[in-house]
């Protein structure tokens, strides 16, 4: 089966202000349907740049992104993105239900189908009782749940998540991580999750792509062979988790020290 998302030789150089910045040199990786992949890299490695290029929000300098067999040149219909700034991603004048329903209206789904999908998504994120509330009546964690419900209700080919839990407290963050795992298992969504947090990447992912620092390439593609059932206390306290965390941490340190993957070296 062809990958659902194929990133080939993606390169991005920011130009202007008299100085060019080569943010991403060559990113090549593929994601198959139903995978949960995390991307982790040092700050400034180009994670946000990569994600914006994949989402069709930023033109790339070279390379291509293929989603569902089609080249991405603008925000593609098969993609949904959850950003860190939940406060700015929901419409404050719409209710929770209306926020989740909006992209389904744009998709042209009939009313009854929209209603069923919104109900199922709100149920899946534990917000069935808040459908009539407005975002500003909810906590940050709940608002991020609304953004996640909106994304899964849309049934995207790929759900992109850009450091989505960086702005919430630790307990909420743990709950939201478990929510992503449970949605992935229940609904079979394909997830690409970008984070600078090594522990989060290892806990969440089935695969972790480690980026070098700028100009960025993929340093390593680490398979996370932890059990499918994960638990914030037990999994994080397990020997295998510690080993994987150690490996990824080591790779990031090497990347920070300027080491590049072998195929990059002349
Ligand atoms: P990350 O998300 O991993 O922290 P970014 O994608 O935000 O990394 O940034 C990667 C590099 O590109 C950084 O060196 C940053 O300074 C540079 N950069 C990001 N946006 C711009 C821009 N609009 N113009 C020039 N340089 C930029």
Boltz pocket constraint, residues with backbone or C-beta under 6 A from the ligand:
constraints:
  - pocket:
      binder: B
      contacts: [[A, 14], [A, 15], [A, 21], [A, 22], [A, 23], [A, 41], [A, 42], [A, 43], [A, 44], [A, 45], [A, 46], [A, 47], [A, 48], [A, 49], [A, 50], [A, 214]]
      max_distance: 6.0
